[in-house]
């Protein structure tokens, strides 16, 4: 477990992570010295070393120190962090933002059907999404490149679904994003949304999609079929 949480990483550490990415740290190990890094940052060797240590402790960087320097590489978590920064800048400078995620249809565990049907969520779906979802989700196993790209969804405006309580238990909040589902045959379903717990770092490899109708039937989908889910901002 990380000693330093990613959320505590500041702009100084992000600058180092960006620099390492520019020098090839996303593709694999690159050799770097603290003096070289310090020169690039306009800081002392000690400061450069501390920033590397913080990135390593936050699991954003892998590092192996040798006699004449150190080998470093940006981790998957580090790449997701850089993607989030990148998409923040895209949101500033671009008027439209669409994130395309590709994967294959898979069968879920049936939990989506249960949770989506709960009255505390249903009322919010109707009010905030404008429809009552079909009781079930379309589950998509994302390709490796789309797993990395998924973090860019944080730059879009979500539709929040509030947590609520019943007599038996408490149910957590979720976030939805407007989405369009496309098949390899050219069929398109536009009025869909992705849905995920508001705070989770688990199951990033699987995307869940809800819609007013059963997407498997509407798009004639079976397990293993390839789909593209375009996640976007909509007014």
mmCIF file of the C-alpha atoms, coordinates in Angstrom:
data_MODEL
# 
_entry.id   MODEL 
# 
loop_
_atom_site.group_PDB 
_atom_site.id 
_atom_site.type_symbol 
_atom_site.label_atom_id 
_atom_site.label_alt_id 
_atom_site.label_comp_id 
_atom_site.label_asym_id 
_atom_site.label_entity_id 
_atom_site.label_seq_id 
_atom_site.pdbx_PDB_ins_code 
_atom_site.Cartn_x 
_atom_site.Cartn_y 
_atom_site.Cartn_z 
_atom_site.occupancy 
_atom_site.B_iso_or_equiv 
_atom_site.pdbx_formal_charge 
_atom_site.auth_seq_id 
_atom_site.auth_comp_id 
_atom_site.auth_asym_id 
_atom_site.auth_atom_id 
_atom_site.pdbx_PDB_model_num 
ATOM 1   C CA . UNK A 1 1   ? 0.000   0.000   0.000   1.00 0.00 ? 1   UNK A CA 1 
ATOM 2   C CA . UNK A 1 2   ? 1.253   3.506   -0.813  1.00 0.00 ? 2   UNK A CA 1 
ATOM 3   C CA . UNK A 1 3   ? 2.670   5.567   2.016   1.00 0.00 ? 3   UNK A CA 1 
ATOM 4   C CA . UNK A 1 4   ? 1.598   8.746   0.208   1.00 0.00 ? 4   UNK A CA 1 
ATOM 5   C CA . UNK A 1 5   ? -1.815  8.873   -1.428  1.00 0.00 ? 5   UNK A CA 1 
ATOM 6   C CA . UNK A 1 6   ? -2.026  10.008  -5.034  1.00 0.00 ? 6   UNK A CA 1 
ATOM 7   C CA . UNK A 1 7   ? -4.384  12.803  -4.010  1.00 0.00 ? 7   UNK A CA 1 
ATOM 8   C CA . UNK A 1 8   ? -1.528  14.440  -2.025  1.00 0.00 ? 8   UNK A CA 1 
ATOM 9   C CA . UNK A 1 9   ? 0.720   14.717  -5.089  1.00 0.00 ? 9   UNK A CA 1 
ATOM 10  C CA . UNK A 1 10  ? 1.101   18.373  -6.011  1.00 0.00 ? 10  UNK A CA 1 
ATOM 11  C CA . UNK A 1 11  ? 1.912   20.276  -9.165  1.00 0.00 ? 11  UNK A CA 1 
ATOM 12  C CA . UNK A 1 12  ? 5.657   19.994  -8.518  1.00 0.00 ? 12  UNK A CA 1 
ATOM 13  C CA . UNK A 1 13  ? 5.471   16.200  -8.598  1.00 0.00 ? 13  UNK A CA 1 
ATOM 14  C CA . UNK A 1 14  ? 3.171   16.284  -11.626 1.00 0.00 ? 14  UNK A CA 1 
ATOM 15  C CA . UNK A 1 15  ? 5.788   18.379  -13.430 1.00 0.00 ? 15  UNK A CA 1 
ATOM 16  C CA . UNK A 1 16  ? 8.355   15.653  -12.787 1.00 0.00 ? 16  UNK A CA 1 
ATOM 17  C CA . UNK A 1 17  ? 5.940   12.961  -13.965 1.00 0.00 ? 17  UNK A CA 1 
ATOM 18  C CA . UNK A 1 18  ? 5.278   14.922  -17.168 1.00 0.00 ? 18  UNK A CA 1 
ATOM 19  C CA . UNK A 1 19  ? 9.001   15.364  -17.747 1.00 0.00 ? 19  UNK A CA 1 
ATOM 20  C CA . UNK A 1 20  ? 9.637   11.648  -17.310 1.00 0.00 ? 20  UNK A CA 1 
ATOM 21  C CA . UNK A 1 21  ? 6.811   10.906  -19.737 1.00 0.00 ? 21  UNK A CA 1 
ATOM 22  C CA . UNK A 1 22  ? 8.362   13.233  -22.297 1.00 0.00 ? 22  UNK A CA 1 
ATOM 23  C CA . UNK A 1 23  ? 11.703  11.452  -21.889 1.00 0.00 ? 23  UNK A CA 1 
ATOM 24  C CA . UNK A 1 24  ? 10.197  8.044   -22.656 1.00 0.00 ? 24  UNK A CA 1 
ATOM 25  C CA . UNK A 1 25  ? 9.054   6.843   -19.248 1.00 0.00 ? 25  UNK A CA 1 
ATOM 26  C CA . UNK A 1 26  ? 5.690   5.700   -20.601 1.00 0.00 ? 26  UNK A CA 1 
ATOM 27  C CA . UNK A 1 27  ? 7.304   3.250   -23.025 1.00 0.00 ? 27  UNK A CA 1 
ATOM 28  C CA . UNK A 1 28  ? 9.677   1.617   -20.520 1.00 0.00 ? 28  UNK A CA 1 
ATOM 29  C CA . UNK A 1 29  ? 12.642  2.222   -18.246 1.00 0.00 ? 29  UNK A CA 1 
ATOM 30  C CA . UNK A 1 30  ? 14.687  5.358   -18.872 1.00 0.00 ? 30  UNK A CA 1 
ATOM 31  C CA . UNK A 1 31  ? 17.935  6.232   -17.135 1.00 0.00 ? 31  UNK A CA 1 
ATOM 32  C CA . UNK A 1 32  ? 18.051  9.565   -15.355 1.00 0.00 ? 32  UNK A CA 1 
ATOM 33  C CA . UNK A 1 33  ? 20.185  11.268  -12.725 1.00 0.00 ? 33  UNK A CA 1 
ATOM 34  C CA . UNK A 1 34  ? 19.023  13.638  -10.014 1.00 0.00 ? 34  UNK A CA 1 
ATOM 35  C CA . UNK A 1 35  ? 21.422  16.285  -11.318 1.00 0.00 ? 35  UNK A CA 1 
ATOM 36  C CA . UNK A 1 36  ? 19.921  16.076  -14.826 1.00 0.00 ? 36  UNK A CA 1 
ATOM 37  C CA . UNK A 1 37  ? 16.415  16.221  -13.398 1.00 0.00 ? 37  UNK A CA 1 
ATOM 38  C CA . UNK A 1 38  ? 17.382  19.117  -11.120 1.00 0.00 ? 38  UNK A CA 1 
ATOM 39  C CA . UNK A 1 39  ? 18.730  21.074  -14.106 1.00 0.00 ? 39  UNK A CA 1 
ATOM 40  C CA . UNK A 1 40  ? 15.504  20.529  -16.033 1.00 0.00 ? 40  UNK A CA 1 
ATOM 41  C CA . UNK A 1 41  ? 13.410  21.615  -13.057 1.00 0.00 ? 41  UNK A CA 1 
ATOM 42  C CA . UNK A 1 42  ? 15.608  24.494  -11.928 1.00 0.00 ? 42  UNK A CA 1 
ATOM 43  C CA . UNK A 1 43  ? 15.788  22.916  -8.474  1.00 0.00 ? 43  UNK A CA 1 
ATOM 44  C CA . UNK A 1 44  ? 18.394  21.314  -6.219  1.00 0.00 ? 44  UNK A CA 1 
ATOM 45  C CA . UNK A 1 45  ? 19.424  17.666  -6.390  1.00 0.00 ? 45  UNK A CA 1 
ATOM 46  C CA . UNK A 1 46  ? 17.786  17.079  -3.017  1.00 0.00 ? 46  UNK A CA 1 
ATOM 47  C CA . UNK A 1 47  ? 14.502  18.545  -4.229  1.00 0.00 ? 47  UNK A CA 1 
ATOM 48  C CA . UNK A 1 48  ? 14.575  16.434  -7.386  1.00 0.00 ? 48  UNK A CA 1 
ATOM 49  C CA . UNK A 1 49  ? 15.271  13.317  -5.300  1.00 0.00 ? 49  UNK A CA 1 
ATOM 50  C CA . UNK A 1 50  ? 12.376  14.077  -2.917  1.00 0.00 ? 50  UNK A CA 1 
ATOM 51  C CA . UNK A 1 51  ? 9.936   14.479  -5.793  1.00 0.00 ? 51  UNK A CA 1 
ATOM 52  C CA . UNK A 1 52  ? 10.963  11.150  -7.269  1.00 0.00 ? 52  UNK A CA 1 
ATOM 53  C CA . UNK A 1 53  ? 10.511  9.521   -3.868  1.00 0.00 ? 53  UNK A CA 1 
ATOM 54  C CA . UNK A 1 54  ? 7.016   10.962  -3.511  1.00 0.00 ? 54  UNK A CA 1 
ATOM 55  C CA . UNK A 1 55  ? 6.030   9.735   -6.969  1.00 0.00 ? 55  UNK A CA 1 
ATOM 56  C CA . UNK A 1 56  ? 7.360   6.282   -6.180  1.00 0.00 ? 56  UNK A CA 1 
ATOM 57  C CA . UNK A 1 57  ? 5.549   6.183   -2.823  1.00 0.00 ? 57  UNK A CA 1 
ATOM 58  C CA . UNK A 1 58  ? 2.286   7.123   -4.563  1.00 0.00 ? 58  UNK A CA 1 
ATOM 59  C CA . UNK A 1 59  ? 2.713   4.230   -7.055  1.00 0.00 ? 59  UNK A CA 1 
ATOM 60  C CA . UNK A 1 60  ? 3.006   6.641   -9.968  1.00 0.00 ? 60  UNK A CA 1 
ATOM 61  C CA . UNK A 1 61  ? 6.611   5.713   -10.676 1.00 0.00 ? 61  UNK A CA 1 
ATOM 62  C CA . UNK A 1 62  ? 8.819   2.608   -10.569 1.00 0.00 ? 62  UNK A CA 1 
ATOM 63  C CA . UNK A 1 63  ? 12.444  3.312   -9.705  1.00 0.00 ? 63  UNK A CA 1 
ATOM 64  C CA . UNK A 1 64  ? 15.666  1.270   -9.506  1.00 0.00 ? 64  UNK A CA 1 
ATOM 65  C CA . UNK A 1 65  ? 18.736  3.105   -8.204  1.00 0.00 ? 65  UNK A CA 1 
ATOM 66  C CA . UNK A 1 66  ? 22.154  2.155   -9.619  1.00 0.00 ? 66  UNK A CA 1 
ATOM 67  C CA . UNK A 1 67  ? 25.669  3.506   -9.023  1.00 0.00 ? 67  UNK A CA 1 
ATOM 68  C CA . UNK A 1 68  ? 25.556  6.148   -11.753 1.00 0.00 ? 68  UNK A CA 1 
ATOM 69  C CA . UNK A 1 69  ? 21.896  7.164   -11.627 1.00 0.00 ? 69  UNK A CA 1 
ATOM 70  C CA . UNK A 1 70  ? 18.517  5.454   -11.624 1.00 0.00 ? 70  UNK A CA 1 
ATOM 71  C CA . UNK A 1 71  ? 16.187  3.667   -13.986 1.00 0.00 ? 71  UNK A CA 1 
ATOM 72  C CA . UNK A 1 72  ? 12.617  4.954   -13.825 1.00 0.00 ? 72  UNK A CA 1 
ATOM 73  C CA . UNK A 1 73  ? 9.345   4.214   -15.580 1.00 0.00 ? 73  UNK A CA 1 
ATOM 74  C CA . UNK A 1 74  ? 5.841   5.646   -15.263 1.00 0.00 ? 74  UNK A CA 1 
ATOM 75  C CA . UNK A 1 75  ? 3.365   3.106   -13.857 1.00 0.00 ? 75  UNK A CA 1 
ATOM 76  C CA . UNK A 1 76  ? -0.156  2.500   -15.178 1.00 0.00 ? 76  UNK A CA 1 
ATOM 77  C CA . UNK A 1 77  ? -1.470  4.619   -12.316 1.00 0.00 ? 77  UNK A CA 1 
ATOM 78  C CA . UNK A 1 78  ? 0.995   7.338   -13.299 1.00 0.00 ? 78  UNK A CA 1 
ATOM 79  C CA . UNK A 1 79  ? -0.174  7.169   -16.898 1.00 0.00 ? 79  UNK A CA 1 
ATOM 80  C CA . UNK A 1 80  ? -3.781  7.537   -15.763 1.00 0.00 ? 80  UNK A CA 1 
ATOM 81  C CA . UNK A 1 81  ? -2.763  10.589  -13.751 1.00 0.00 ? 81  UNK A CA 1 
ATOM 82  C CA . UNK A 1 82  ? -1.117  12.140  -16.819 1.00 0.00 ? 82  UNK A CA 1 
ATOM 83  C CA . UNK A 1 83  ? -4.205  11.320  -18.899 1.00 0.00 ? 83  UNK A CA 1 
ATOM 84  C CA . UNK A 1 84  ? -6.374  13.145  -16.370 1.00 0.00 ? 84  UNK A CA 1 
ATOM 85  C CA . UNK A 1 85  ? -4.127  16.213  -16.614 1.00 0.00 ? 85  UNK A CA 1 
ATOM 86  C CA . UNK A 1 86  ? -4.163  16.000  -20.396 1.00 0.00 ? 86  UNK A CA 1 
ATOM 87  C CA . UNK A 1 87  ? -7.940  15.856  -20.538 1.00 0.00 ? 87  UNK A CA 1 
ATOM 88  C CA . UNK A 1 88  ? -8.275  18.795  -18.181 1.00 0.00 ? 88  UNK A CA 1 
ATOM 89  C CA . UNK A 1 89  ? -6.326  20.850  -20.732 1.00 0.00 ? 89  UNK A CA 1 
ATOM 90  C CA . UNK A 1 90  ? -8.397  19.422  -23.575 1.00 0.00 ? 90  UNK A CA 1 
ATOM 91  C CA . UNK A 1 91  ? -11.505 20.556  -21.763 1.00 0.00 ? 91  UNK A CA 1 
ATOM 92  C CA . UNK A 1 92  ? -10.086 24.072  -21.459 1.00 0.00 ? 92  UNK A CA 1 
ATOM 93  C CA . UNK A 1 93  ? -9.111  24.427  -25.118 1.00 0.00 ? 93  UNK A CA 1 
ATOM 94  C CA . UNK A 1 94  ? -11.632 22.234  -26.956 1.00 0.00 ? 94  UNK A CA 1 
ATOM 95  C CA . UNK A 1 95  ? -15.353 22.932  -27.174 1.00 0.00 ? 95  UNK A CA 1 
ATOM 96  C CA . UNK A 1 96  ? -16.382 19.290  -27.538 1.00 0.00 ? 96  UNK A CA 1 
ATOM 97  C CA . UNK A 1 97  ? -15.028 16.225  -25.821 1.00 0.00 ? 97  UNK A CA 1 
ATOM 98  C CA . UNK A 1 98  ? -15.832 12.625  -26.676 1.00 0.00 ? 98  UNK A CA 1 
ATOM 99  C CA . UNK A 1 99  ? -13.993 9.620   -25.288 1.00 0.00 ? 99  UNK A CA 1 
ATOM 100 C CA . UNK A 1 100 ? -14.243 6.410   -27.293 1.00 0.00 ? 100 UNK A CA 1 
ATOM 101 C CA . UNK A 1 101 ? -13.877 3.168   -25.335 1.00 0.00 ? 101 UNK A CA 1 
ATOM 102 C CA . UNK A 1 102 ? -13.672 -0.160  -27.147 1.00 0.00 ? 102 UNK A CA 1 
ATOM 103 C CA . UNK A 1 103 ? -14.267 -3.643  -25.822 1.00 0.00 ? 103 UNK A CA 1 
ATOM 104 C CA . UNK A 1 104 ? -16.266 -6.847  -25.998 1.00 0.00 ? 104 UNK A CA 1 
ATOM 105 C CA . UNK A 1 105 ? -19.663 -7.689  -24.570 1.00 0.00 ? 105 UNK A CA 1 
ATOM 106 C CA . UNK A 1 106 ? -19.610 -10.006 -21.561 1.00 0.00 ? 106 UNK A CA 1 
ATOM 107 C CA . UNK A 1 107 ? -22.118 -11.449 -19.115 1.00 0.00 ? 107 UNK A CA 1 
ATOM 108 C CA . UNK A 1 108 ? -22.304 -9.796  -15.700 1.00 0.00 ? 108 UNK A CA 1 
ATOM 109 C CA . UNK A 1 109 ? -23.127 -11.258 -12.304 1.00 0.00 ? 109 UNK A CA 1 
ATOM 110 C CA . UNK A 1 110 ? -26.694 -9.931  -12.301 1.00 0.00 ? 110 UNK A CA 1 
ATOM 111 C CA . UNK A 1 111 ? -25.998 -7.297  -9.649  1.00 0.00 ? 111 UNK A CA 1 
ATOM 112 C CA . UNK A 1 112 ? -26.797 -4.447  -12.029 1.00 0.00 ? 112 UNK A CA 1 
ATOM 113 C CA . UNK A 1 113 ? -30.361 -5.686  -12.474 1.00 0.00 ? 113 UNK A CA 1 
ATOM 114 C CA . UNK A 1 114 ? -30.915 -5.631  -8.712  1.00 0.00 ? 114 UNK A CA 1 
ATOM 115 C CA . UNK A 1 115 ? -29.449 -2.198  -7.993  1.00 0.00 ? 115 UNK A CA 1 
ATOM 116 C CA . UNK A 1 116 ? -30.949 -0.414  -10.976 1.00 0.00 ? 116 UNK A CA 1 
ATOM 117 C CA . UNK A 1 117 ? -34.396 -1.659  -9.973  1.00 0.00 ? 117 UNK A CA 1 
ATOM 118 C CA . UNK A 1 118 ? -34.199 -0.165  -6.458  1.00 0.00 ? 118 UNK A CA 1 
ATOM 119 C CA . UNK A 1 119 ? -36.691 2.649   -5.935  1.00 0.00 ? 119 UNK A CA 1 
ATOM 120 C CA . UNK A 1 120 ? -34.124 5.065   -4.459  1.00 0.00 ? 120 UNK A CA 1 
ATOM 121 C CA . UNK A 1 121 ? -32.138 4.921   -7.694  1.00 0.00 ? 121 UNK A CA 1 
ATOM 122 C CA . UNK A 1 122 ? -35.105 4.606   -10.057 1.00 0.00 ? 122 UNK A CA 1 
ATOM 123 C CA . UNK A 1 123 ? -36.585 7.960   -9.010  1.00 0.00 ? 123 UNK A CA 1 
ATOM 124 C CA . UNK A 1 124 ? -33.283 9.687   -9.704  1.00 0.00 ? 124 UNK A CA 1 
ATOM 125 C CA . UNK A 1 125 ? -32.810 7.962   -13.052 1.00 0.00 ? 125 UNK A CA 1 
ATOM 126 C CA . UNK A 1 126 ? -36.201 9.183   -14.233 1.00 0.00 ? 126 UNK A CA 1 
ATOM 127 C CA . UNK A 1 127 ? -35.565 12.715  -12.960 1.00 0.00 ? 127 UNK A CA 1 
ATOM 128 C CA . UNK A 1 128 ? -31.922 13.144  -14.021 1.00 0.00 ? 128 UNK A CA 1 
ATOM 129 C CA . UNK A 1 129 ? -31.519 10.854  -17.043 1.00 0.00 ? 129 UNK A CA 1 
ATOM 130 C CA . UNK A 1 130 ? -35.036 11.305  -18.356 1.00 0.00 ? 130 UNK A CA 1 
ATOM 131 C CA . UNK A 1 131 ? -35.948 7.627   -18.487 1.00 0.00 ? 131 UNK A CA 1 
ATOM 132 C CA . UNK A 1 132 ? -36.490 4.488   -16.449 1.00 0.00 ? 132 UNK A CA 1 
ATOM 133 C CA . UNK A 1 133 ? -33.608 2.140   -17.306 1.00 0.00 ? 133 UNK A CA 1 
ATOM 134 C CA . UNK A 1 134 ? -34.123 -1.430  -18.402 1.00 0.00 ? 134 UNK A CA 1 
ATOM 135 C CA . UNK A 1 135 ? -33.424 -3.547  -15.273 1.00 0.00 ? 135 UNK A CA 1 
ATOM 136 C CA . UNK A 1 136 ? -29.922 -4.676  -16.176 1.00 0.00 ? 136 UNK A CA 1 
ATOM 137 C CA . UNK A 1 137 ? -26.648 -3.388  -17.581 1.00 0.00 ? 137 UNK A CA 1 
ATOM 138 C CA . UNK A 1 138 ? -24.692 -4.048  -20.742 1.00 0.00 ? 138 UNK A CA 1 
ATOM 139 C CA . UNK A 1 139 ? -21.270 -5.149  -19.533 1.00 0.00 ? 139 UNK A CA 1 
ATOM 140 C CA . UNK A 1 140 ? -18.246 -4.404  -21.709 1.00 0.00 ? 140 UNK A CA 1 
ATOM 141 C CA . UNK A 1 141 ? -14.734 -5.772  -21.096 1.00 0.00 ? 141 UNK A CA 1 
ATOM 142 C CA . UNK A 1 142 ? -12.494 -2.909  -22.199 1.00 0.00 ? 142 UNK A CA 1 
ATOM 143 C CA . UNK A 1 143 ? -9.380  -3.265  -24.321 1.00 0.00 ? 143 UNK A CA 1 
ATOM 144 C CA . UNK A 1 144 ? -6.101  -2.392  -22.633 1.00 0.00 ? 144 UNK A CA 1 
ATOM 145 C CA . UNK A 1 145 ? -5.792  0.983   -24.376 1.00 0.00 ? 145 UNK A CA 1 
ATOM 146 C CA . UNK A 1 146 ? -9.379  1.838   -23.440 1.00 0.00 ? 146 UNK A CA 1 
ATOM 147 C CA . UNK A 1 147 ? -8.738  0.948   -19.782 1.00 0.00 ? 147 UNK A CA 1 
ATOM 148 C CA . UNK A 1 148 ? -6.055  3.636   -19.775 1.00 0.00 ? 148 UNK A CA 1 
ATOM 149 C CA . UNK A 1 149 ? -8.264  6.059   -21.689 1.00 0.00 ? 149 UNK A CA 1 
ATOM 150 C CA . UNK A 1 150 ? -11.144 5.580   -19.251 1.00 0.00 ? 150 UNK A CA 1 
ATOM 151 C CA . UNK A 1 151 ? -9.584  7.970   -16.722 1.00 0.00 ? 151 UNK A CA 1 
ATOM 152 C CA . UNK A 1 152 ? -10.270 10.787  -19.197 1.00 0.00 ? 152 UNK A CA 1 
ATOM 153 C CA . UNK A 1 153 ? -13.958 10.522  -18.281 1.00 0.00 ? 153 UNK A CA 1 
ATOM 154 C CA . UNK A 1 154 ? -13.093 12.540  -15.175 1.00 0.00 ? 154 UNK A CA 1 
ATOM 155 C CA . UNK A 1 155 ? -12.830 15.611  -17.429 1.00 0.00 ? 155 UNK A CA 1 
ATOM 156 C CA . UNK A 1 156 ? -16.474 15.283  -18.509 1.00 0.00 ? 156 UNK A CA 1 
ATOM 157 C CA . UNK A 1 157 ? -19.543 16.505  -16.635 1.00 0.00 ? 157 UNK A CA 1 
ATOM 158 C CA . UNK A 1 158 ? -21.188 13.543  -14.901 1.00 0.00 ? 158 UNK A CA 1 
ATOM 159 C CA . UNK A 1 159 ? -24.808 13.081  -13.934 1.00 0.00 ? 159 UNK A CA 1 
ATOM 160 C CA . UNK A 1 160 ? -24.636 12.442  -10.183 1.00 0.00 ? 160 UNK A CA 1 
ATOM 161 C CA . UNK A 1 161 ? -26.835 9.806   -8.585  1.00 0.00 ? 161 UNK A CA 1 
ATOM 162 C CA . UNK A 1 162 ? -27.088 10.368  -4.844  1.00 0.00 ? 162 UNK A CA 1 
ATOM 163 C CA . UNK A 1 163 ? -26.676 7.734   -2.194  1.00 0.00 ? 163 UNK A CA 1 
ATOM 164 C CA . UNK A 1 164 ? -29.729 6.891   -0.092  1.00 0.00 ? 164 UNK A CA 1 
ATOM 165 C CA . UNK A 1 165 ? -30.912 4.757   2.814   1.00 0.00 ? 165 UNK A CA 1 
ATOM 166 C CA . UNK A 1 166 ? -33.599 2.139   3.199   1.00 0.00 ? 166 UNK A CA 1 
ATOM 167 C CA . UNK A 1 167 ? -34.775 0.481   6.404   1.00 0.00 ? 167 UNK A CA 1 
ATOM 168 C CA . UNK A 1 168 ? -32.232 -2.286  5.896   1.00 0.00 ? 168 UNK A CA 1 
ATOM 169 C CA . UNK A 1 169 ? -29.072 -0.612  4.588   1.00 0.00 ? 169 UNK A CA 1 
ATOM 170 C CA . UNK A 1 170 ? -27.321 2.366   3.017   1.00 0.00 ? 170 UNK A CA 1 
ATOM 171 C CA . UNK A 1 171 ? -26.740 2.559   -0.738  1.00 0.00 ? 171 UNK A CA 1 
ATOM 172 C CA . UNK A 1 172 ? -23.805 4.528   -2.141  1.00 0.00 ? 172 UNK A CA 1 
ATOM 173 C CA . UNK A 1 173 ? -23.751 7.280   -4.766  1.00 0.00 ? 173 UNK A CA 1 
ATOM 174 C CA . UNK A 1 174 ? -22.967 6.700   -8.429  1.00 0.00 ? 174 UNK A CA 1 
ATOM 175 C CA . UNK A 1 175 ? -22.069 8.725   -11.492 1.00 0.00 ? 175 UNK A CA 1 
ATOM 176 C CA . UNK A 1 176 ? -23.478 8.445   -14.995 1.00 0.00 ? 176 UNK A CA 1 
ATOM 177 C CA . UNK A 1 177 ? -22.097 9.756   -18.279 1.00 0.00 ? 177 UNK A CA 1 
ATOM 178 C CA . UNK A 1 178 ? -24.040 10.152  -21.508 1.00 0.00 ? 178 UNK A CA 1 
ATOM 179 C CA . UNK A 1 179 ? -22.985 7.491   -24.000 1.00 0.00 ? 179 UNK A CA 1 
ATOM 180 C CA . UNK A 1 180 ? -23.598 6.139   -27.495 1.00 0.00 ? 180 UNK A CA 1 
ATOM 181 C CA . UNK A 1 181 ? -23.076 2.433   -28.225 1.00 0.00 ? 181 UNK A CA 1 
ATOM 182 C CA . UNK A 1 182 ? -21.931 1.382   -31.713 1.00 0.00 ? 182 UNK A CA 1 
ATOM 183 C CA . UNK A 1 183 ? -21.550 -2.133  -33.113 1.00 0.00 ? 183 UNK A CA 1 
ATOM 184 C CA . UNK A 1 184 ? -19.207 -3.396  -35.819 1.00 0.00 ? 184 UNK A CA 1 
ATOM 185 C CA . UNK A 1 185 ? -22.269 -3.806  -38.072 1.00 0.00 ? 185 UNK A CA 1 
ATOM 186 C CA . UNK A 1 186 ? -22.904 -0.083  -37.907 1.00 0.00 ? 186 UNK A CA 1 
ATOM 187 C CA . UNK A 1 187 ? -25.886 -0.175  -35.542 1.00 0.00 ? 187 UNK A CA 1 
ATOM 188 C CA . UNK A 1 188 ? -26.029 2.749   -33.123 1.00 0.00 ? 188 UNK A CA 1 
ATOM 189 C CA . UNK A 1 189 ? -27.901 3.351   -29.874 1.00 0.00 ? 189 UNK A CA 1 
ATOM 190 C CA . UNK A 1 190 ? -27.636 6.957   -28.692 1.00 0.00 ? 190 UNK A CA 1 
ATOM 191 C CA . UNK A 1 191 ? -29.737 7.316   -25.532 1.00 0.00 ? 191 UNK A CA 1 
ATOM 192 C CA . UNK A 1 192 ? -27.535 5.376   -23.114 1.00 0.00 ? 192 UNK A CA 1 
ATOM 193 C CA . UNK A 1 193 ? -25.395 6.147   -20.072 1.00 0.00 ? 193 UNK A CA 1 
ATOM 194 C CA . UNK A 1 194 ? -22.435 4.539   -18.403 1.00 0.00 ? 194 UNK A CA 1 
ATOM 195 C CA . UNK A 1 195 ? -22.848 3.991   -14.670 1.00 0.00 ? 195 UNK A CA 1 
ATOM 196 C CA . UNK A 1 196 ? -20.303 3.355   -11.921 1.00 0.00 ? 196 UNK A CA 1 
ATOM 197 C CA . UNK A 1 197 ? -19.940 3.859   -8.161  1.00 0.00 ? 197 UNK A CA 1 
ATOM 198 C CA . UNK A 1 198 ? -18.863 7.423   -7.412  1.00 0.00 ? 198 UNK A CA 1 
ATOM 199 C CA . UNK A 1 199 ? -15.685 6.403   -5.593  1.00 0.00 ? 199 UNK A CA 1 
ATOM 200 C CA . UNK A 1 200 ? -13.981 3.306   -6.911  1.00 0.00 ? 200 UNK A CA 1 
ATOM 201 C CA . UNK A 1 201 ? -10.619 2.230   -8.318  1.00 0.00 ? 201 UNK A CA 1 
ATOM 202 C CA . UNK A 1 202 ? -11.775 -1.335  -8.928  1.00 0.00 ? 202 UNK A CA 1 
ATOM 203 C CA . UNK A 1 203 ? -12.935 -3.077  -12.089 1.00 0.00 ? 203 UNK A CA 1 
ATOM 204 C CA . UNK A 1 204 ? -11.554 -0.375  -14.388 1.00 0.00 ? 204 UNK A CA 1 
ATOM 205 C CA . UNK A 1 205 ? -11.443 -3.063  -17.076 1.00 0.00 ? 205 UNK A CA 1 
ATOM 206 C CA . UNK A 1 206 ? -15.231 -3.364  -17.232 1.00 0.00 ? 206 UNK A CA 1 
ATOM 207 C CA . UNK A 1 207 ? -17.758 -0.720  -18.280 1.00 0.00 ? 207 UNK A CA 1 
ATOM 208 C CA . UNK A 1 208 ? -21.461 -0.909  -17.409 1.00 0.00 ? 208 UNK A CA 1 
ATOM 209 C CA . UNK A 1 209 ? -24.035 0.765   -19.648 1.00 0.00 ? 209 UNK A CA 1 
ATOM 210 C CA . UNK A 1 210 ? -27.715 1.419   -18.974 1.00 0.00 ? 210 UNK A CA 1 
ATOM 211 C CA . UNK A 1 211 ? -30.487 2.475   -21.354 1.00 0.00 ? 211 UNK A CA 1 
ATOM 212 C CA . UNK A 1 212 ? -34.303 2.622   -21.545 1.00 0.00 ? 212 UNK A CA 1 
ATOM 213 C CA . UNK A 1 213 ? -34.299 -0.636  -23.518 1.00 0.00 ? 213 UNK A CA 1 
ATOM 214 C CA . UNK A 1 214 ? -32.364 -3.902  -23.360 1.00 0.00 ? 214 UNK A CA 1 
ATOM 215 C CA . UNK A 1 215 ? -29.262 -3.091  -25.383 1.00 0.00 ? 215 UNK A CA 1 
ATOM 216 C CA . UNK A 1 216 ? -28.476 -6.729  -26.167 1.00 0.00 ? 216 UNK A CA 1 
ATOM 217 C CA . UNK A 1 217 ? -31.815 -7.032  -27.968 1.00 0.00 ? 217 UNK A CA 1 
ATOM 218 C CA . UNK A 1 218 ? -31.814 -3.597  -29.571 1.00 0.00 ? 218 UNK A CA 1 
ATOM 219 C CA . UNK A 1 219 ? -28.314 -4.063  -31.019 1.00 0.00 ? 219 UNK A CA 1 
ATOM 220 C CA . UNK A 1 220 ? -28.484 -7.857  -31.466 1.00 0.00 ? 220 UNK A CA 1 
ATOM 221 C CA . UNK A 1 221 ? -25.461 -8.394  -29.225 1.00 0.00 ? 221 UNK A CA 1 
ATOM 222 C CA . UNK A 1 222 ? -23.982 -11.580 -27.806 1.00 0.00 ? 222 UNK A CA 1 
ATOM 223 C CA . UNK A 1 223 ? -21.016 -12.269 -25.540 1.00 0.00 ? 223 UNK A CA 1 
ATOM 224 C CA . UNK A 1 224 ? -17.778 -11.620 -27.406 1.00 0.00 ? 224 UNK A CA 1 
ATOM 225 C CA . UNK A 1 225 ? -19.226 -9.034  -29.804 1.00 0.00 ? 225 UNK A CA 1 
ATOM 226 C CA . UNK A 1 226 ? -17.118 -5.905  -30.247 1.00 0.00 ? 226 UNK A CA 1 
ATOM 227 C CA . UNK A 1 227 ? -18.647 -2.517  -29.397 1.00 0.00 ? 227 UNK A CA 1 
ATOM 228 C CA . UNK A 1 228 ? -17.478 1.080   -29.147 1.00 0.00 ? 228 UNK A CA 1 
ATOM 229 C CA . UNK A 1 229 ? -18.932 3.203   -26.354 1.00 0.00 ? 229 UNK A CA 1 
ATOM 230 C CA . UNK A 1 230 ? -18.583 6.927   -27.021 1.00 0.00 ? 230 UNK A CA 1 
ATOM 231 C CA . UNK A 1 231 ? -18.793 8.834   -23.740 1.00 0.00 ? 231 UNK A CA 1 
ATOM 232 C CA . UNK A 1 232 ? -19.516 12.541  -24.077 1.00 0.00 ? 232 UNK A CA 1 
ATOM 233 C CA . UNK A 1 233 ? -20.824 15.758  -22.595 1.00 0.00 ? 233 UNK A CA 1 
ATOM 234 C CA . UNK A 1 234 ? -24.438 16.494  -23.487 1.00 0.00 ? 234 UNK A CA 1 
ATOM 235 C CA . UNK A 1 235 ? -26.598 19.431  -22.558 1.00 0.00 ? 235 UNK A CA 1 
# 
